[in-house]
Structures are given as structure tokens and as C-alpha cells.
Amino acid sequence: MKVKVLSRNPDDYVRETKLDIQRVPRNYDPALHPFEVNREYIRALNATKLERVFAKPFLTSLDGHRDGVNCMAKHTKSLSTLLSGSCDGEVKMWDLTKRECVRTLQAHEGFVRGIVVGYCGTFFYTTGDDKTIKKWKMEAPGYGEEEEPLNTILGKTVFTGLDHHRKDGVFATCGQQVDIWDEQRSTPIRSFTWGVDSFSCIRFNPVETELLASCASDRSIVLYDMRESAPLKKVIMTMRSNTLCWNPMEAYHFTCSNEDYNLYTYDMRYLKRPVTVHMDHVSAVLDVDYSPTGKEFVSASFDKTIRIFLKDGGHSREVYHTKRMQHVICVKWSADNKYILSGSDEMNIRLWKANAAEKLGVLAPRERRATNYSQKLKEKYQHHPQVRRIARHRHLPKNIHHQSKELRVMRESRQRKERNVLIHSKPGSVPFVSEREKHVVTVVK
């Protein structure tokens, strides 16, 4: 005789302690869950609304400078150390965990034009309007010792930019020409010129470490290879670029901030047209910095806002502003991908969250699972009209809102005019020029 026995394993339904959640057996057969999509959609909608409710990106303000913050530098080895230079020649070192200034030094007469930390993290360089490059120890001087630079190099002209090689004891400056310096020597080991009266920014490539790029005053972006004796090539744009930043994950891509309110991402192998045009700012873009993942970058603008863009997105995913923040001059993305630092005209450095609604601190396993589930739901339903409308909405200051509206009307009017000219012209007589190609004048090799 056959006996059928029902057997259940207590591990499947009995809690280990009274504090645990009740275990519920679930059958995932879709036939048993006809309203799953409806339920998920409501959850995605609620998750999107909650994200906007909890979006509080501003963390703290670091005040102490007596003039506008002109440049900042991240420490190469420490996440909590930040260096900042102001327009009165003062350099401050900040401890971001304590949110306080730990060291102040009067480095230059006039503006501090550039700060960069050496690749080993034991020293840093500053340059200013007094035509000097100074090397400083990262450790504060001992009791009774004076604050003196380790080395001072006097140049012939004002240096406007500074950057350090990622692996070697080499750094680069720009001013009336681009100079490559060895740490052990007081004269440049190589100089590059290309008929330009001044440069505003110089950056080493973090991946292909022998490559550099600079922004020049003749509206061009010039590329160099340290192994060559002359510059590689340059792209001339319709308006001047202020700064640029290389993508730390894609060796050939860089993004430049321009005076025409846009940012342009280029592939250095093909400079005839930018890969992407990033538009949303309503005034000149003054600085740009990539996240360590290379997927996003942050831009600072004269319109008193900071915007976060995806590297291949034409419009910003986030905009940060406060009532007190004036023209934002410099911006940095922290090396742990969690924070953004901005320095502005009104003498403050502000610390922001890179993800506005992110909860800081240690998350419990349940919280982490719930956050990941909500994130996946938002990604799944991101194109639904209601979800998209809530996720995209940002409150802007009145003047920026009106300016962006005005710029949009002007752009649409211009496109309409071009379209009409194209329609009413003889076929082939008026060439079609795409939005990306409009901003490039020529490429010189």
C-alpha cells in the first residue's frame, strides 16, 4: 500500500527570532499575478515621487576665504583633503570629514591661478599672478617653523594654468606658451607654441599619460604629445573654451566648457565634429570635472548653477543652486564618486551630494535591497509620461527659467529660418549643417 506524506521543512517558514520578518512562501508563476504590471507601475511612480521629496543635495558650506575661490585641487591619496586658492593669493587646506580649515598660507601676490597635488601626495604646486610657481610640503610646518615653500620658480610671464603628470615627476604650465617642467629643474624641459597669445587651461590625460590638451585664447583647443617636438593638432571653434577635462575611463574623449553656454565632448581622433553637445546653461560655462567612473561630469557656470550631465546626454540630469551662491568659478567631483565641491565668487566652497536623494551613512541590508528595487523599477518605467514628468521636473530660479525659455525660443526661430531657407532654395545650393558641426570652424594639423 502506497502512503503519501506531506512534508514541510520548518526552515522555510519559521522565523529564527521574534524580531525577524515573517517568511511568506511565494509562487512566481505570472499566471497567478495578473495585476503585477499595474502594481509595479504604482510602486515606480511612488518611488519617483519619494526621490523628489528626499532630494536634498546641499550638505555644507566651507567658509574662511576672504576673496572669491578661484581654483581647487583634490588630494591624490586622501579623500578628505581639499586644497583651494582664492583671488587674494591665499591657499587653504580643508579637512572635509571635520568640515574645517586645517592650514592657511599666503602663497602669492594677486590671484592664485592654479593648484595641483603631486602624484605621490606628499607635496603640491601653486601658481599665481606674481609669475611664480611654488612647491609646498603637504604636511603643516612644526611648532616654531615658518611656512616656507620648498622651491620657487620665477617665470618670465604670468602662468594661468597648472597640471601634474599622473605617474612621473613632471608638470605642465600654460600662459603665453605651454611649458613642460621637470621637478628637479628650474627651467622648462620643453615648450610648445602655435601662434597663440595666451592659454587658459592645461590638462594631462589620465589614461594616455603622455598626452596633454589646452584651451587657447584664439578659440582653439590644442592637443600635444610630450614625446613630440611640436603640437599634434588643434580644433578652432566659433567661441572660446574656458576649461577642459579628460574622461578618466575613455582615453580619447574630453569635454570642454565654452563661452557659448554649451559643453562639447570630443573624440581627439576625430575633431571635425563633437561627439555630443551638452546644452542647458544660460550663461558662460566656467569649469568642468568628470566623475571617477567616467559616466558623468559636473559643470560650473556664470549663471550661478551647477549641472550634472551624463557623458552622452544632451541635457543635464540635475541642477544645483542656492539663493546665496553667486558665479561658480570652479568645481570638482570627489574621488569616491559621492560628492561634488564647488567654489564661487562669494568666498564659499560648497559640498553637495552627487546623487541628490541618496541616503548617506551605513544602510541596513533591507534598506539597500529596497533602494535597489526602487531604482530598477524607476529604470523600467522611466519612459512612462507620468514617471518621466516627475523625474525630470526641477525648480529653477525665476531669472534662469525665463532665460532658458528665451534661449529656446531663439533656437527654434533660428532652426525654422534655416529650414525655410533650405526648402525655398535650389536643391543642393544650400548645404545642410548639423547642430554638432555648426560650432567647429576648422581643424588644423
Secondary structure, 3 states (H helix, E strand, C coil): CCCCCCCCCHHHCCCCCCCCCCCCCCCCCHHHCCCHHHHHHHHHHHHHHHHHHCCCCEEEEEECCCCCEEEEEECCCCCCEEEEEECCCEEEEEECCCCEEEEEEECCCCCEEEEEECCCCCEEEEEECCCEEEEEECCCCCCCCCCCCCEEEECCCCCCEEEECCCCCEEEEECCCEEEEECCCCCCCEEECCCCCCEEEEEECCCCCCEEEEEECCCEEEEEECCCCCCCEEEEECCCEEEEEECCCCCCEEEEEECCCEEEEEECCECCCCCEEEECCCCCEEEEEECCCCCEEEEEECCCCEEEEECCCCCCCEEECCCCCCCEEEEEECCCCCEEEEEECCCEEEEEECCCCCCCCCCCHHHHHHHHHHHHHHHHCCCCHHHHHHHHCCCCCHHHHHHHHHHHHHHHHHHHHHHHHHHCCCCCCCCCCCCCCCCEEEEEC
